[in-house]
Amino acid sequence: MPWLYLLLALAAFAVAFKTTSVAVLVISLLLALGLLLAWVLSLVAQRVGSRSRDTAAMIDPEELRRLRAQAEARRNSGQPPAPPAA
């Protein structure tokens, strides 16, 4: 989708170069600027989205308390730590 913004911006620049009307020139240059901005922002959004963590994999505070309590109980009883779940 970001590349569509770039292609449309290039088309708007082509219209700006070919036109003889000042009004069409201003409109097409503004459109090209807006499409270039949309292109850059969509590339950044894709980059950030690909680097973000999956929120489903995060541990909620209650689960974290339960795991800490289990680890503390194991430590107090002298059992070796359980292998991590895969």
C-alpha positions as CSV (number, residue, x, y, z in Angstrom):
1,M,0.0,0.0,0.0
2,P,2.8,2.6,0.7
3,W,4.0,2.2,-2.9
4,L,0.6,3.2,-4.2
5,Y,1.0,6.6,-2.4
6,L,4.4,7.0,-4.1
7,L,3.1,6.2,-7.5
8,L,0.2,8.6,-7.1
9,A,2.6,11.3,-5.9
10,L,4.7,10.8,-9.0
11,A,1.6,11.1,-11.2
12,A,0.7,14.3,-9.4
13,F,4.2,15.7,-10.1
14,A,3.8,14.7,-13.8
15,V,0.5,16.6,-13.9
16,A,2.2,19.6,-12.3
17,F,5.0,19.6,-14.9
18,K,2.7,19.3,-17.9
19,T,0.0,21.8,-16.9
20,T,-0.2,25.4,-18.1
21,S,-2.8,26.4,-15.4
22,V,-1.5,27.8,-12.2
23,A,-4.5,26.5,-10.2
24,V,-3.9,22.9,-11.4
25,L,-0.2,23.3,-10.7
26,V,-0.8,24.4,-7.1
27,I,-3.4,21.7,-6.5
28,S,-1.2,18.9,-8.0
29,L,1.8,20.1,-6.0
30,L,-0.2,20.1,-2.8
31,L,-1.6,16.7,-3.6
32,A,1.9,15.4,-4.4
33,L,3.2,16.7,-1.1
34,G,0.4,15.1,0.8
35,L,0.9,11.8,-0.9
36,L,4.6,11.8,-0.2
37,L,3.9,12.5,3.4
38,A,1.4,9.6,3.5
39,W,4.0,7.4,1.8
40,V,6.6,8.1,4.5
41,L,4.2,7.8,7.4
42,S,2.9,4.4,6.1
43,L,6.5,3.1,5.7
44,V,7.2,4.2,9.3
45,A,4.0,2.6,10.5
46,Q,4.9,-0.7,8.8
47,R,8.4,-0.6,10.3
48,V,7.1,0.1,13.8
49,G,4.4,-2.6,13.5
50,S,6.9,-5.2,12.4
51,R,9.1,-4.5,15.4
52,S,6.4,-4.4,18.1
53,R,5.9,-7.3,20.5
54,D,2.9,-9.5,20.5
55,T,0.7,-8.4,23.4
56,A,-0.8,-11.9,23.8
57,A,2.6,-13.2,24.8
58,M,2.9,-10.8,27.7
59,I,2.3,-12.0,31.3
60,D,-0.4,-10.3,33.3
61,P,0.4,-9.2,36.8
62,E,-1.6,-11.9,38.5
63,E,0.2,-14.6,36.5
64,L,3.5,-13.0,37.4
65,R,2.6,-13.1,41.1
66,R,1.6,-16.7,40.9
67,L,4.9,-17.6,39.2
68,R,6.9,-15.7,41.8
69,A,5.0,-17.5,44.6
70,Q,5.8,-20.9,43.0
71,A,9.5,-20.0,42.6
72,E,9.6,-18.8,46.2
73,A,8.0,-22.0,47.5
74,R,10.4,-24.1,45.4
75,R,13.3,-22.1,46.8
76,N,12.1,-22.6,50.3
77,S,11.5,-26.3,49.9
78,G,15.0,-27.0,48.4
79,Q,13.7,-28.5,45.1
80,P,15.7,-27.9,42.0
81,P,14.1,-25.4,39.6
82,A,11.8,-26.8,37.0
83,P,12.9,-26.6,33.3
84,P,11.3,-23.8,31.4
85,A,8.3,-24.6,29.3
86,A,8.9,-24.6,25.6
